[in-house]
Amino acid sequence: MELTTDHHTLNDAETTRRYFAKFERIIGHLAQVAVTSQTEGLISKLESEIMRGYLQALLATFTGLSNKYLMTGRMTALLPNALTIDRRDSGFPIYQEILQMANDALQAEKHLQHLPDTQQIKKDMVREILNEHTIPTDLQYALSQRLYYEHLNKGDAFWAQADPEAVWLENINGRGFYLLHWANYDSQLNIPIIYMMLVEDTGRTALLRDEKRWPRVQAHLMAQSMASLKLLTIAQGFDRDFDDLHPKLLRRFRIGPMYSHSFTRQTGPLREVLAEAAGDAGDDWALAWTAETLESKRVEKERAGFFGSVEREIYTLDHFAKSDVETGATTMHRALIIPQRPHQVLEERAPKGLRGVRKYVVGPKGRLLSYR
């Protein structure tokens, strides 16, 4: 499949800045969604805190990219200085943009050594304006790159993958419980995806002090972090590969797609809704937020070797709900974060496909309201 046919380059500065401004607002609203999800009992307080950490990293990624492409359309065509996004079923920058950003981060220190500091560039810009009466385009570009590499040097962005981390929760009857979390930027869907797994540890050595198991756990989870895999497949594979680690709960959060009348090509009912709301500046968008959850129902003993046995998790699936069977999850919560004006249009039209989707509506002053 030729995926690049859905790629679109933002070739002028005004469009690029509007794109980044839109995403900065959206990500700010996502932090509110995480808090609201905690209040509504959909996720725990710890999960909400972890989620907000990833969202902060995602915001840092967009801030970095906005500095990189600050001069879009104002430099020579020989410079690859334009952002490429996936305009169908994503709305986010393409995966290659995130990979290039990670590569730039590795070389940030070297670039900063060869660039004048920010204050010096600004002084040179003022001098050129006053003495030569010209727009200091080259210096503006140099400043944008300086800001870009300074930002990358902080190392707090959402990269192509965030390796698993573990938070110790408690110890019950000699068994430790951990919340593992990790993330990746899916190369096929071009959206960020966040995972969280509650694990019971029955090993002799605590997981985080076990130099044999912990690296294997990290490698295993990253290898299985594909949006195309069902949660049931991921959990069962982990359960079988690690006899003394038992996944009690697994969550996957898909952040996106982002739909916008100005930037994306959407199909279905959202197309007409966003087109009608496009007259209100900044309100022609909607962001999908999907949370899949797989829960363990019970444990069964399975023979291992001649005399031993191991515990295997049996997961809860609703075999009468078609969507749950297809996703291999216990539950799937679909939500839409949307401004007030397009939400009003959505309610008036009441399209059948979006009736069961939770709506998080952003009011004029940024207040978030939740509707079932």
C-alpha atoms as a printed R data frame, in Angstrom:
    type eleno elety resid chain resno       x       y      z
1   ATOM     1    CA   MET     A     1   0.000   0.000  0.000
2   ATOM     2    CA   GLU     A     2   1.332   3.441 -0.965
3   ATOM     3    CA   LEU     A     3   0.876   5.420  2.228
4   ATOM     4    CA   THR     A     4   2.579   8.590  0.983
5   ATOM     5    CA   THR     A     5  -0.424   9.478 -1.184
6   ATOM     6    CA   ASP     A     6  -2.056  10.869  1.984
7   ATOM     7    CA   HIS     A     7   0.970  12.998  2.864
8   ATOM     8    CA   HIS     A     8   0.673  16.750  2.487
9   ATOM     9    CA   THR     A     9   3.355  19.426  2.837
10  ATOM    10    CA   LEU     A    10   2.565  22.762  4.492
11  ATOM    11    CA   ASN     A    11   4.401  25.133  2.188
12  ATOM    12    CA   ASP     A    12   3.777  28.581  3.675
13  ATOM    13    CA   ALA     A    13   4.507  30.191  7.020
14  ATOM    14    CA   GLU     A    14   0.967  31.314  7.838
15  ATOM    15    CA   THR     A    15  -0.557  27.863  7.296
16  ATOM    16    CA   THR     A    16   2.230  26.185  9.262
17  ATOM    17    CA   ARG     A    17   1.811  28.538 12.221
18  ATOM    18    CA   ARG     A    18  -1.958  28.045 12.258
19  ATOM    19    CA   TYR     A    19  -1.391  24.290 12.274
20  ATOM    20    CA   PHE     A    20   0.938  24.394 15.269
21  ATOM    21    CA   ALA     A    21  -1.252  26.893 17.137
22  ATOM    22    CA   LYS     A    22  -4.222  24.571 16.651
23  ATOM    23    CA   PHE     A    23  -2.337  21.563 18.030
24  ATOM    24    CA   GLU     A    24  -1.007  23.483 21.026
25  ATOM    25    CA   ARG     A    25  -4.589  24.279 22.035
26  ATOM    26    CA   ILE     A    26  -5.753  20.724 21.404
27  ATOM    27    CA   ILE     A    27  -2.999  19.137 23.506
28  ATOM    28    CA   GLY     A    28  -3.830  21.538 26.330
29  ATOM    29    CA   HIS     A    29  -7.407  20.249 26.223
30  ATOM    30    CA   LEU     A    30  -6.152  16.639 26.266
31  ATOM    31    CA   ALA     A    31  -4.631  17.173 29.702
32  ATOM    32    CA   GLN     A    32  -8.128  18.165 30.872
33  ATOM    33    CA   VAL     A    33  -9.521  14.991 29.286
34  ATOM    34    CA   ALA     A    34  -7.059  12.903 31.305
35  ATOM    35    CA   VAL     A    35  -8.199  14.609 34.534
36  ATOM    36    CA   THR     A    36 -11.873  14.197 33.592
37  ATOM    37    CA   SER     A    37 -11.313  10.509 32.783
38  ATOM    38    CA   GLN     A    38  -9.895  10.077 36.285
39  ATOM    39    CA   THR     A    39 -12.882  11.882 37.824
40  ATOM    40    CA   GLU     A    40 -15.269   9.653 35.883
41  ATOM    41    CA   GLY     A    41 -13.469   6.521 37.087
42  ATOM    42    CA   LEU     A    42 -12.202   5.477 33.658
43  ATOM    43    CA   ILE     A    43  -8.545   5.593 34.735
44  ATOM    44    CA   SER     A    44  -6.727   5.806 38.069
45  ATOM    45    CA   LYS     A    45  -4.995   8.856 39.513
46  ATOM    46    CA   LEU     A    46  -1.582   7.376 38.715
47  ATOM    47    CA   GLU     A    47  -2.616   6.579 35.145
48  ATOM    48    CA   SER     A    48  -3.867  10.144 34.742
49  ATOM    49    CA   GLU     A    49  -0.535  11.530 35.958
50  ATOM    50    CA   ILE     A    50   1.404   9.269 33.597
51  ATOM    51    CA   MET     A    51  -0.876  10.218 30.719
52  ATOM    52    CA   ARG     A    52  -0.333  13.924 31.356
53  ATOM    53    CA   GLY     A    53   3.431  13.333 31.319
54  ATOM    54    CA   TYR     A    54   3.216  11.837 27.835
55  ATOM    55    CA   LEU     A    55   0.955  14.663 26.684
56  ATOM    56    CA   GLN     A    56   3.477  17.197 27.971
57  ATOM    57    CA   ALA     A    57   6.147  15.393 25.953
58  ATOM    58    CA   LEU     A    58   3.885  15.507 22.901
59  ATOM    59    CA   LEU     A    59   3.476  19.255 23.358
60  ATOM    60    CA   ALA     A    60   7.279  19.556 23.526
61  ATOM    61    CA   THR     A    61   7.510  17.724 20.195
62  ATOM    62    CA   PHE     A    62   5.134  20.187 18.545
63  ATOM    63    CA   THR     A    63   6.985  23.141 20.082
64  ATOM    64    CA   GLY     A    64  10.247  21.830 18.665
65  ATOM    65    CA   LEU     A    65   8.781  21.281 15.218
66  ATOM    66    CA   SER     A    66   7.201  24.745 15.239
67  ATOM    67    CA   ASN     A    67  10.680  26.248 15.794
68  ATOM    68    CA   LYS     A    68  12.179  24.083 13.069
69  ATOM    69    CA   TYR     A    69   9.590  25.162 10.504
70  ATOM    70    CA   LEU     A    70   9.217  28.773 11.643
71  ATOM    71    CA   MET     A    71  10.549  30.074  8.311
72  ATOM    72    CA   THR     A    72   8.519  27.826  6.027
73  ATOM    73    CA   GLY     A    73   8.068  29.412  2.608
74  ATOM    74    CA   ARG     A    74  10.491  32.238  3.286
75  ATOM    75    CA   MET     A    75  13.755  30.444  2.529
76  ATOM    76    CA   THR     A    76  15.208  29.156 -0.716
77  ATOM    77    CA   ALA     A    77  13.520  26.142 -2.255
78  ATOM    78    CA   LEU     A    78  16.800  24.243 -1.860
79  ATOM    79    CA   LEU     A    79  16.206  24.011  1.902
80  ATOM    80    CA   PRO     A    80  13.901  21.184  3.070
81  ATOM    81    CA   ASN     A    81  12.059  23.536  5.363
82  ATOM    82    CA   ALA     A    82   8.408  22.453  5.240
83  ATOM    83    CA   LEU     A    83   6.408  20.158  7.508
84  ATOM    84    CA   THR     A    84   4.746  17.053  6.071
85  ATOM    85    CA   ILE     A    85   1.549  15.796  7.696
86  ATOM    86    CA   ASP     A    86  -0.753  12.839  7.131
87  ATOM    87    CA   ARG     A    87  -3.992  14.495  6.109
88  ATOM    88    CA   ARG     A    88  -6.189  11.381  6.064
89  ATOM    89    CA   ASP     A    89  -7.067   9.486  9.254
90  ATOM    90    CA   SER     A    90  -4.249  11.130 11.229
91  ATOM    91    CA   GLY     A    91  -3.794  14.904 10.967
92  ATOM    92    CA   PHE     A    92  -0.454  14.535 12.789
93  ATOM    93    CA   PRO     A    93   3.054  14.941 11.347
94  ATOM    94    CA   ILE     A    94   4.220  11.852  9.502
95  ATOM    95    CA   TYR     A    95   6.394   9.282 11.264
96  ATOM    96    CA   GLN     A    96   9.507  10.353  9.327
97  ATOM    97    CA   GLU     A    97   9.262  13.820 10.885
98  ATOM    98    CA   ILE     A    98   9.517  12.274 14.362
99  ATOM    99    CA   LEU     A    99  12.446  10.071 13.311
100 ATOM   100    CA   GLN     A   100  14.305  13.052 11.832
101 ATOM   101    CA   MET     A   101  13.677  15.010 15.006
102 ATOM   102    CA   ALA     A   102  15.225  12.216 17.085
103 ATOM   103    CA   ASN     A   103  18.261  12.184 14.789
104 ATOM   104    CA   ASP     A   104  18.559  15.972 15.101
105 ATOM   105    CA   ALA     A   105  18.446  15.628 18.887
106 ATOM   106    CA   LEU     A   106  21.527  13.374 18.801
107 ATOM   107    CA   GLN     A   107  23.435  16.116 16.995
108 ATOM   108    CA   ALA     A   108  21.924  19.098 18.804
109 ATOM   109    CA   GLU     A   109  25.003  19.846 20.902
110 ATOM   110    CA   LYS     A   110  27.221  19.929 17.818
111 ATOM   111    CA   HIS     A   111  24.880  22.340 16.023
112 ATOM   112    CA   LEU     A   112  24.668  24.619 19.059
113 ATOM   113    CA   GLN     A   113  28.473  24.849 19.217
114 ATOM   114    CA   HIS     A   114  28.550  26.257 15.688
115 ATOM   115    CA   LEU     A   115  25.625  28.677 16.052
116 ATOM   116    CA   PRO     A   116  25.908  32.093 17.752
117 ATOM   117    CA   ASP     A   117  23.847  32.392 20.912
118 ATOM   118    CA   THR     A   118  20.323  33.794 20.809
119 ATOM   119    CA   GLN     A   119  21.251  37.272 22.028
120 ATOM   120    CA   GLN     A   120  24.020  37.625 19.442
121 ATOM   121    CA   ILE     A   121  21.701  36.633 16.586
122 ATOM   122    CA   LYS     A   122  19.103  39.150 17.757
123 ATOM   123    CA   LYS     A   123  21.733  41.924 17.898
124 ATOM   124    CA   ASP     A   124  22.846  41.049 14.367
125 ATOM   125    CA   MET     A   125  19.226  41.178 13.197
126 ATOM   126    CA   VAL     A   126  18.720  44.672 14.646
127 ATOM   127    CA   ARG     A   127  22.009  45.820 13.082
128 ATOM   128    CA   GLU     A   128  20.964  44.564  9.629
129 ATOM   129    CA   ILE     A   129  17.544  46.216  9.886
130 ATOM   130    CA   LEU     A   130  19.004  49.579 10.941
131 ATOM   131    CA   ASN     A   131  22.101  49.657  8.744
132 ATOM   132    CA   GLU     A   132  21.024  47.826  5.607
133 ATOM   133    CA   HIS     A   133  17.246  48.430  5.768
134 ATOM   134    CA   THR     A   134  16.531  44.822  4.813
135 ATOM   135    CA   ILE     A   135  14.596  41.983  6.397
136 ATOM   136    CA   PRO     A   136  17.197  39.682  8.034
137 ATOM   137    CA   THR     A   137  15.707  36.471  6.642
138 ATOM   138    CA   ASP     A   138  18.880  34.406  6.940
139 ATOM   139    CA   LEU     A   139  19.370  35.503 10.540
140 ATOM   140    CA   GLN     A   140  15.724  34.735 11.320
141 ATOM   141    CA   TYR     A   141  16.292  31.242  9.978
142 ATOM   142    CA   ALA     A   142  19.466  30.887 12.054
143 ATOM   143    CA   LEU     A   143  17.538  31.960 15.152
144 ATOM   144    CA   SER     A   144  14.741  29.448 14.480
145 ATOM   145    CA   GLN     A   145  17.306  26.666 14.182
146 ATOM   146    CA   ARG     A   146  19.072  27.814 17.336
147 ATOM   147    CA   LEU     A   147  15.763  27.657 19.235
148 ATOM   148    CA   TYR     A   148  15.018  24.267 17.664
149 ATOM   149    CA   TYR     A   149  18.284  22.668 18.789
150 ATOM   150    CA   GLU     A   150  18.106  24.283 22.231
151 ATOM   151    CA   HIS     A   151  14.659  22.764 22.640
152 ATOM   152    CA   LEU     A   152  15.842  19.324 21.460
153 ATOM   153    CA   ASN     A   153  18.753  19.468 23.874
154 ATOM   154    CA   LYS     A   154  16.284  19.359 26.774
155 ATOM   155    CA   GLY     A   155  15.376  15.802 25.731
156 ATOM   156    CA   ASP     A   156  11.766  15.905 26.930
157 ATOM   157    CA   ALA     A   157   9.946  15.335 23.614
158 ATOM   158    CA   PHE     A   158   7.654  12.503 22.507
159 ATOM   159    CA   TRP     A   159   9.973  10.388 20.356
160 ATOM   160    CA   ALA     A   160   9.255   7.542 17.947
161 ATOM   161    CA   GLN     A   161   9.303   5.260 20.988
162 ATOM   162    CA   ALA     A   162   9.439   5.672 24.744
163 ATOM   163    CA   ASP     A   163  10.852   2.532 26.333
164 ATOM   164    CA   PRO     A   164   8.907   0.889 29.171
165 ATOM   165    CA   GLU     A   165   9.174   2.281 32.671
166 ATOM   166    CA   ALA     A   166   7.838   0.685 35.840
167 ATOM   167    CA   VAL     A   167   6.185   2.207 38.902
168 ATOM   168    CA   TRP     A   168   6.140  -0.006 42.001
169 ATOM   169    CA   LEU     A   169   2.675  -0.030 43.581
170 ATOM   170    CA   GLU     A   170   2.575  -2.436 46.518
171 ATOM   171    CA   ASN     A   171   3.600  -5.834 47.842
172 ATOM   172    CA   ILE     A   172   0.897  -8.346 48.783
173 ATOM   173    CA   ASN     A   173   1.832 -11.711 50.283
174 ATOM   174    CA   GLY     A   174   5.291 -11.561 48.778
175 ATOM   175    CA   ARG     A   175   4.035 -10.601 45.338
176 ATOM   176    CA   GLY     A   176   4.970  -7.220 43.927
177 ATOM   177    CA   PHE     A   177   2.648  -5.158 41.757
178 ATOM   178    CA   TYR     A   178   3.923  -2.721 39.137
179 ATOM   179    CA   LEU     A   179   2.375  -0.379 36.626
180 ATOM   180    CA   LEU     A   180   4.400  -0.527 33.429
181 ATOM   181    CA   HIS     A   181   3.971   2.221 30.860
182 ATOM   182    CA   TRP     A   182   5.472   2.929 27.455
183 ATOM   183    CA   ALA     A   183   4.569   4.677 24.205
184 ATOM   184    CA   ASN     A   184   5.329   4.913 20.515
185 ATOM   185    CA   TYR     A   185   4.503   6.991 17.476
186 ATOM   186    CA   ASP     A   186   2.850   4.465 15.181
187 ATOM   187    CA   SER     A   187   4.569   4.377 11.784
188 ATOM   188    CA   GLN     A   188   1.447   3.218  9.922
189 ATOM   189    CA   LEU     A   189  -1.235   5.360 11.579
190 ATOM   190    CA   ASN     A   190   1.009   8.388 12.234
191 ATOM   191    CA   ILE     A   191  -0.484   8.954 15.687
192 ATOM   192    CA   PRO     A   192   0.915   8.670 19.239
193 ATOM   193    CA   ILE     A   193  -0.125   5.573 21.192
194 ATOM   194    CA   ILE     A   194   0.319   5.056 24.939
195 ATOM   195    CA   TYR     A   195   0.287   1.725 26.790
196 ATOM   196    CA   MET     A   196  -0.143   0.879 30.476
197 ATOM   197    CA   MET     A   197   0.030  -2.584 32.029
198 ATOM   198    CA   LEU     A   198  -0.645  -3.692 35.604
199 ATOM   199    CA   VAL     A   199   1.711  -6.604 36.342
200 ATOM   200    CA   GLU     A   200   1.936  -9.024 39.260
201 ATOM   201    CA   ASP     A   201   5.490 -10.220 39.923
202 ATOM   202    CA   THR     A   202   6.020 -13.667 41.466
203 ATOM   203    CA   GLY     A   203   9.748 -13.825 40.735
204 ATOM   204    CA   ARG     A   204  12.437 -14.260 43.364
205 ATOM   205    CA   THR     A   205  14.084 -10.929 42.554
206 ATOM   206    CA   ALA     A   206  12.085  -7.709 42.280
207 ATOM   207    CA   LEU     A   207  11.551  -6.865 38.627
208 ATOM   208    CA   LEU     A   208  13.418  -3.550 38.611
209 ATOM   209    CA   ARG     A   209  16.452  -5.130 40.331
210 ATOM   210    CA   ASP     A   210  16.477  -8.153 38.033
211 ATOM   211    CA   GLU     A   211  19.123  -7.498 35.359
212 ATOM   212    CA   LYS     A   212  17.997 -10.597 33.467
213 ATOM   213    CA   ARG     A   213  14.245 -10.076 33.263
214 ATOM   214    CA   TRP     A   214  13.822  -6.290 33.067
215 ATOM   215    CA   PRO     A   215  15.783  -5.757 29.788
216 ATOM   216    CA   ARG     A   216  13.879  -8.686 28.249
217 ATOM   217    CA   VAL     A   217  10.566  -7.222 29.400
218 ATOM   218    CA   GLN     A   218  11.390  -3.856 27.827
219 ATOM   219    CA   ALA     A   219  12.457  -5.412 24.520
220 ATOM   220    CA   HIS     A   220   9.400  -7.692 24.421
221 ATOM   221    CA   LEU     A   221   6.894  -4.895 25.024
222 ATOM   222    CA   MET     A   222   8.418  -2.557 22.431
223 ATOM   223    CA   ALA     A   223   8.428  -5.357 19.849
224 ATOM   224    CA   GLN     A   224   4.713  -5.933 20.466
225 ATOM   225    CA   SER     A   225   3.720  -2.260 20.419
226 ATOM   226    CA   MET     A   226   1.834  -2.310 17.140
227 ATOM   227    CA   ALA     A   227  -1.597  -0.776 16.720
228 ATOM   228    CA   SER     A   228  -2.602  -3.699 14.504
229 ATOM   229    CA   LEU     A   229  -2.200  -6.212 17.358
230 ATOM   230    CA   LYS     A   230  -5.146  -6.923 19.638
231 ATOM   231    CA   LEU     A   231  -4.663  -6.300 23.345
232 ATOM   232    CA   LEU     A   232  -5.461  -9.956 23.955
233 ATOM   233    CA   THR     A   233  -2.598 -11.003 21.669
234 ATOM   234    CA   ILE     A   234  -0.153  -8.679 23.429
235 ATOM   235    CA   ALA     A   235  -1.190  -9.757 26.944
236 ATOM   236    CA   GLN     A   236  -1.225 -13.497 26.215
237 ATOM   237    CA   GLY     A   237   2.142 -13.312 24.483
238 ATOM   238    CA   PHE     A   238   3.643 -11.551 27.506
239 ATOM   239    CA   ASP     A   239   1.990 -14.001 29.909
240 ATOM   240    CA   ARG     A   240   3.499 -16.977 28.080
241 ATOM   241    CA   ASP     A   241   6.967 -15.505 27.654
242 ATOM   242    CA   PHE     A   242   7.332 -14.601 31.342
243 ATOM   243    CA   ASP     A   243   6.138 -17.336 33.702
244 ATOM   244    CA   ASP     A   244   6.588 -15.164 36.810
245 ATOM   245    CA   LEU     A   245   5.041 -11.950 35.458
246 ATOM   246    CA   HIS     A   246   1.272 -11.822 35.160
247 ATOM   247    CA   PRO     A   247  -0.503  -9.023 33.225
248 ATOM   248    CA   LYS     A   248  -3.647  -8.240 35.217
249 ATOM   249    CA   LEU     A   249  -4.724  -5.237 33.164
250 ATOM   250    CA   LEU     A   250  -3.604  -3.736 29.862
251 ATOM   251    CA   ARG     A   251  -4.674  -0.378 28.440
252 ATOM   252    CA   ARG     A   252  -3.963   1.254 25.096
253 ATOM   253    CA   PHE     A   253  -4.723   4.921 24.374
254 ATOM   254    CA   ARG     A   254  -4.796   6.122 20.782
255 ATOM   255    CA   ILE     A   255  -4.376   9.915 20.607
256 ATOM   256    CA   GLY     A   256  -5.960  10.805 17.286
257 ATOM   257    CA   PRO     A   257  -6.787  11.134 14.507
258 ATOM   258    CA   MET     A   258  -7.154  14.908 14.436
259 ATOM   259    CA   TYR     A   259  -9.754  16.104 11.962
260 ATOM   260    CA   SER     A   260  -9.763  19.643 10.619
261 ATOM   261    CA   HIS     A   261 -11.622  21.244  7.740
262 ATOM   262    CA   SER     A   262  -8.488  23.302  6.999
263 ATOM   263    CA   PHE     A   263  -5.830  20.586  7.172
264 ATOM   264    CA   THR     A   264  -7.264  17.087  6.691
265 ATOM   265    CA   ARG     A   265  -9.441  15.101  4.335
266 ATOM   266    CA   GLN     A   266 -12.050  13.350  6.424
267 ATOM   267    CA   THR     A   267 -14.953  11.226  5.312
268 ATOM   268    CA   GLY     A   268 -18.260  10.422  6.954
269 ATOM   269    CA   PRO     A   269 -20.422  12.680  9.140
270 ATOM   270    CA   LEU     A   270 -17.531  14.761 10.511
271 ATOM   271    CA   ARG     A   271 -16.852  16.160  7.063
272 ATOM   272    CA   GLU     A   272 -20.126  18.090  6.942
273 ATOM   273    CA   VAL     A   273 -19.994  19.011 10.632
274 ATOM   274    CA   LEU     A   274 -16.531  20.605 10.386
275 ATOM   275    CA   ALA     A   275 -17.345  22.255  7.065
276 ATOM   276    CA   GLU     A   276 -20.343  23.997  8.644
277 ATOM   277    CA   ALA     A   277 -18.292  25.063 11.682
278 ATOM   278    CA   ALA     A   278 -15.350  26.281  9.600
279 ATOM   279    CA   GLY     A   279 -16.628  29.858  9.650
280 ATOM   280    CA   ASP     A   280 -15.582  30.198 13.300
281 ATOM   281    CA   ALA     A   281 -11.812  30.711 13.455
282 ATOM   282    CA   GLY     A   282 -10.011  27.902 15.272
283 ATOM   283    CA   ASP     A   283 -13.164  25.820 15.788
284 ATOM   284    CA   ASP     A   284 -12.989  23.592 12.727
285 ATOM   285    CA   TRP     A   285 -11.429  20.575 14.439
286 ATOM   286    CA   ALA     A   286 -12.156  17.393 16.357
287 ATOM   287    CA   LEU     A   287  -9.782  14.895 17.941
288 ATOM   288    CA   ALA     A   288 -10.510  11.218 18.469
289 ATOM   289    CA   TRP     A   289  -9.422   9.587 21.758
290 ATOM   290    CA   THR     A   290  -9.769   5.822 22.067
291 ATOM   291    CA   ALA     A   291  -9.086   3.852 25.259
292 ATOM   292    CA   GLU     A   292  -9.014   0.048 25.045
293 ATOM   293    CA   THR     A   293  -8.877  -2.013 28.238
294 ATOM   294    CA   LEU     A   294  -8.242  -5.719 28.782
295 ATOM   295    CA   GLU     A   295  -8.847  -7.135 32.276
296 ATOM   296    CA   SER     A   296  -7.923 -10.491 33.778
297 ATOM   297    CA   LYS     A   297 -10.905 -12.516 34.952
298 ATOM   298    CA   ARG     A   298  -9.183 -15.390 36.724
299 ATOM   299    CA   VAL     A   299  -6.011 -17.460 36.892
300 ATOM   300    CA   GLU     A   300  -5.618 -21.067 35.787
301 ATOM   301    CA   LYS     A   301  -2.779 -23.435 36.594
302 ATOM   302    CA   GLU     A   302  -0.873 -24.950 33.704
303 ATOM   303    CA   ARG     A   303   1.659 -27.773 33.922
304 ATOM   304    CA   ALA     A   304   5.282 -26.839 33.351
305 ATOM   305    CA   GLY     A   305   7.902 -29.555 33.144
306 ATOM   306    CA   PHE     A   306   7.419 -32.859 34.971
307 ATOM   307    CA   PHE     A   307   6.390 -31.602 38.392
308 ATOM   308    CA   GLY     A   308   5.871 -27.862 38.193
309 ATOM   309    CA   SER     A   309   3.041 -25.569 37.207
310 ATOM   310    CA   VAL     A   310   2.655 -21.933 36.207
311 ATOM   311    CA   GLU     A   311  -0.185 -19.444 36.434
312 ATOM   312    CA   ARG     A   312  -1.882 -18.258 33.251
313 ATOM   313    CA   GLU     A   313  -4.292 -15.337 32.995
314 ATOM   314    CA   ILE     A   314  -7.785 -15.773 31.567
315 ATOM   315    CA   TYR     A   315  -9.132 -12.475 30.269
316 ATOM   316    CA   THR     A   316 -12.611 -11.023 30.230
317 ATOM   317    CA   LEU     A   317 -14.124 -10.594 26.762
318 ATOM   318    CA   ASP     A   318 -17.708  -9.780 25.915
319 ATOM   319    CA   HIS     A   319 -18.445 -12.306 23.183
320 ATOM   320    CA   PHE     A   320 -21.846 -10.772 22.532
321 ATOM   321    CA   ALA     A   321 -20.440  -7.387 21.587
322 ATOM   322    CA   LYS     A   322 -18.996  -7.472 18.103
323 ATOM   323    CA   SER     A   323 -16.591  -4.592 18.651
324 ATOM   324    CA   ASP     A   324 -15.024  -6.221 21.717
325 ATOM   325    CA   VAL     A   325 -14.425  -9.489 19.876
326 ATOM   326    CA   GLU     A   326 -12.770  -7.610 17.015
327 ATOM   327    CA   THR     A   327 -10.432  -5.624 19.269
328 ATOM   328    CA   GLY     A   328  -9.655  -8.390 21.747
329 ATOM   329    CA   ALA     A   329 -10.459  -6.063 24.632
330 ATOM   330    CA   THR     A   330 -12.771  -6.111 27.633
331 ATOM   331    CA   THR     A   331 -14.004  -2.592 26.939
332 ATOM   332    CA   MET     A   332 -13.359   0.111 24.400
333 ATOM   333    CA   HIS     A   333 -14.217   3.748 25.117
334 ATOM   334    CA   ARG     A   334 -14.374   5.985 22.062
335 ATOM   335    CA   ALA     A   335 -14.378   9.729 22.643
336 ATOM   336    CA   LEU     A   336 -14.284  12.906 20.618
337 ATOM   337    CA   ILE     A   337 -12.777  16.165 21.859
338 ATOM   338    CA   ILE     A   338 -14.538  18.938 19.985
339 ATOM   339    CA   PRO     A   339 -15.187  22.705 20.316
340 ATOM   340    CA   GLN     A   340 -18.648  23.968 21.235
341 ATOM   341    CA   ARG     A   341 -19.696  25.193 17.774
342 ATOM   342    CA   PRO     A   342 -19.072  21.930 15.832
343 ATOM   343    CA   HIS     A   343 -20.602  20.021 18.767
344 ATOM   344    CA   GLN     A   344 -23.813  21.992 18.313
345 ATOM   345    CA   VAL     A   345 -23.816  21.093 14.612
346 ATOM   346    CA   LEU     A   346 -23.104  17.469 15.536
347 ATOM   347    CA   GLU     A   347 -26.043  17.371 17.931
348 ATOM   348    CA   GLU     A   348 -28.342  18.884 15.318
349 ATOM   349    CA   ARG     A   349 -27.340  16.357 12.686
350 ATOM   350    CA   ALA     A   350 -27.104  13.418 15.171
351 ATOM   351    CA   PRO     A   351 -25.255  11.037 12.814
352 ATOM   352    CA   LYS     A   352 -25.817   7.404 13.734
353 ATOM   353    CA   GLY     A   353 -22.135   6.443 13.773
354 ATOM   354    CA   LEU     A   354 -21.272   8.980 16.484
355 ATOM   355    CA   ARG     A   355 -24.207   8.509 18.845
356 ATOM   356    CA   GLY     A   356 -22.368   6.124 21.166
357 ATOM   357    CA   VAL     A   357 -19.210   8.226 21.316
358 ATOM   358    CA   ARG     A   358 -18.473  10.265 24.452
359 ATOM   359    CA   LYS     A   359 -18.022  13.964 23.652
360 ATOM   360    CA   TYR     A   360 -15.643  16.214 25.528
361 ATOM   361    CA   VAL     A   361 -16.792  19.691 24.539
362 ATOM   362    CA   VAL     A   362 -14.469  22.678 24.806
363 ATOM   363    CA   GLY     A   363 -16.322  25.838 25.779
364 ATOM   364    CA   PRO     A   364 -15.423  29.400 24.709
365 ATOM   365    CA   LYS     A   365 -13.267  29.935 27.814
366 ATOM   366    CA   GLY     A   366 -11.569  26.531 27.595
367 ATOM   367    CA   ARG     A   367 -13.872  24.801 30.074
368 ATOM   368    CA   LEU     A   368 -14.333  21.102 29.301
369 ATOM   369    CA   LEU     A   369 -17.749  19.434 29.543
370 ATOM   370    CA   SER     A   370 -18.369  15.698 29.179
371 ATOM   371    CA   TYR     A   371 -21.416  14.304 27.367
372 ATOM   372    CA   ARG     A   372 -22.327  10.677 26.857
